[in-house]
Amino acid sequence: MTEKRKGARSIKDIPADILLQLNKGEIETANLTEWLAVDQKFLLETLLIQNNRSEYLQPILRRVDQLKKQTVNTINEAIGLGILDLALKNQDEEFISKLSTHPADFVRCWAAYTIGRNNTFNIEEKLKKIQSFAADTHFGVREICWMTVRPDISKNLKESFSILSEWTKHENENIRRFASESTRPRGVWCEHIEALKQNPGLGLEILEPLQSDSSKYVQDSVGNWLNDASKSQPEFVVEICDEWLRESNTKETQYIVKKALRTIRK
């Protein structure tokens, strides 16, 4: 197994050959610095030429150009939705299926949008199809994939919780973490879920199986979930934390509780 690249600390320090490989989609980004440095338009053009889909380029670029604010995430979304629209219009499932296993993390992010925002799928189908992205080894793909389905999760809370509560038992920590992260009441870079801000108890079927999870990645997410909830329902969070400490006073639960109560204790 090859050793994982560390990645440069600043964009100017990224070696030219690495940047070229990133922009051509030959390798994935090693850290946030590289993630911010990738020229997504160039990467898109390269991908479309390689797959004989050059006619998709201009319609997608027009979509990017119409963005009020061009950030890494807004461009990422615009390209993903552009690919989705064209693929649906042309019944081009073959192209979409290639994207989900592409070496470049950005391309896999675009693929996540073709699932999460594809309204021909219901929430059950979306979650089933997005699970492999939730398990992705790349941080960027994992973050984007929950954001793509979150609007649907928000609209279908009961059904989503029923499905995601099963994910909390999964052996893969990334999949367990998705169950928590995708349903945070406030979340990051996304719309809040008002029902959970008012009644965070709805999320307990996901949180309780994770109250002493062995993975710090999962613990951080559960702690953040409860911290979100504490901003509108502090008594509920204090009560849950007390209960958890009585039930399982492990170092994992203690860590989650400390994170959960950080806003209340300020």
Residue pairs with C-beta under 8 A, 6 or more apart in sequence:
4 30
5 18
5 27
5 30
6 30
6 31
7 14
7 29
7 30
7 31
7 33
7 34
8 14
8 15
8 18
8 31
8 33
8 34
9 33
10 33
11 33
11 36
11 37
14 22
14 33
14 34
14 37
18 27
18 34
19 37
21 27
22 28
22 29
22 34
22 37
22 38
22 43
22 104
23 38
23 39
23 42
23 43
23 46
24 42
24 43
24 46
25 43
25 46
25 47
25 102
25 103
25 104
25 106
25 107
26 103
26 104
27 103
27 104
28 103
28 104
28 105
28 138
29 35
29 37
29 38
29 105
29 106
29 138
29 140
35 72
35 105
35 140
36 72
38 72
38 106
40 72
40 75
40 76
40 79
40 106
41 61
41 64
41 75
43 104
43 106
43 107
44 57
44 60
44 61
44 79
45 57
47 53
47 99
47 102
47 104
47 107
48 54
48 56
48 57
51 95
51 98
53 92
53 95
56 82
56 83
56 86
59 82
59 85
59 86
60 78
60 79
60 82
60 83
60 86
63 78
63 79
63 81
63 82
64 70
64 75
64 78
64 79
64 82
67 74
67 75
67 78
73 144
73 189
76 106
76 109
76 110
76 113
76 144
77 113
79 110
79 113
80 109
80 110
80 111
80 112
80 113
80 114
80 117
80 148
81 113
81 117
83 95
83 96
83 99
83 110
83 113
83 114
84 96
84 113
84 114
84 117
84 118
86 92
87 93
87 95
87 96
87 114
88 118
88 120
96 111
96 114
99 107
99 108
99 110
99 111
99 114
100 108
100 111
100 132
100 133
101 108
102 108
102 111
105 136
105 138
105 140
105 141
106 140
108 133
108 136
108 138
108 141
109 140
109 141
109 144
109 145
111 133
112 130
112 133
112 141
112 144
112 145
112 148
113 144
113 148
115 121
115 126
115 129
115 130
115 133
115 148
115 149
116 126
116 130
116 145
116 147
116 148
116 149
116 152
117 148
118 126
121 129
123 149
123 152
123 153
123 155
123 156
123 159
123 160
123 163
124 159
124 163
126 149
126 152
127 149
127 160
127 163
127 164
130 145
130 148
130 149
131 167
131 175
131 178
133 141
133 142
133 144
133 145
134 142
134 145
134 146
134 167
134 174
134 175
134 177
134 178
135 172
135 174
135 175
136 142
136 145
136 174
142 174
142 177
142 178
145 178
146 178
146 181
146 182
147 189
147 190
149 182
150 182
150 187
150 190
150 191
151 191
152 160
153 160
153 164
153 182
153 183
153 193
154 191
154 193
154 195
157 193
157 195
157 196
157 202
160 183
161 183
161 202
161 203
161 205
161 206
162 205
164 178
164 179
164 182
164 183
164 206
165 179
165 205
165 206
165 209
167 175
167 176
167 178
167 179
168 176
168 179
168 180
168 206
168 209
168 210
169 176
169 209
170 176
173 213
173 214
173 215
173 217
173 218
174 217
176 210
176 213
176 215
176 218
177 215
177 217
177 218
177 221
179 206
179 210
180 206
180 207
180 210
180 218
180 221
180 222
180 225
181 187
181 221
181 224
181 225
183 193
183 196
183 203
183 206
183 225
184 193
184 196
184 221
184 224
184 225
184 228
185 192
185 193
185 196
185 197
185 200
185 203
185 225
185 228
185 229
185 232
186 192
186 197
186 228
186 231
187 193
187 228
195 202
196 202
196 203
196 229
197 228
197 229
197 231
197 232
197 233
198 232
198 233
199 233
200 226
200 229
200 232
200 233
200 236
200 237
201 236
203 225
203 229
204 240
207 222
207 225
207 226
207 240
210 218
210 219
210 222
211 222
211 244
211 247
211 248
211 253
211 256
212 244
212 248
212 250
212 252
212 253
212 256
213 219
213 222
213 252
213 256
214 252
216 255
219 252
219 255
219 256
219 259
220 259
222 256
222 259
222 260
223 255
223 256
223 257
223 258
223 259
223 260
224 259
225 260
226 237
226 240
226 241
226 256
226 259
226 260
226 261
227 237
227 259
227 260
227 261
227 262
227 263
229 236
229 237
230 237
230 238
230 260
230 261
230 263
230 264
231 263
234 264
237 260
237 261
237 264
238 261
238 264
240 260
241 257
241 260
241 261
244 253
244 256
244 257
245 253
245 254
245 257
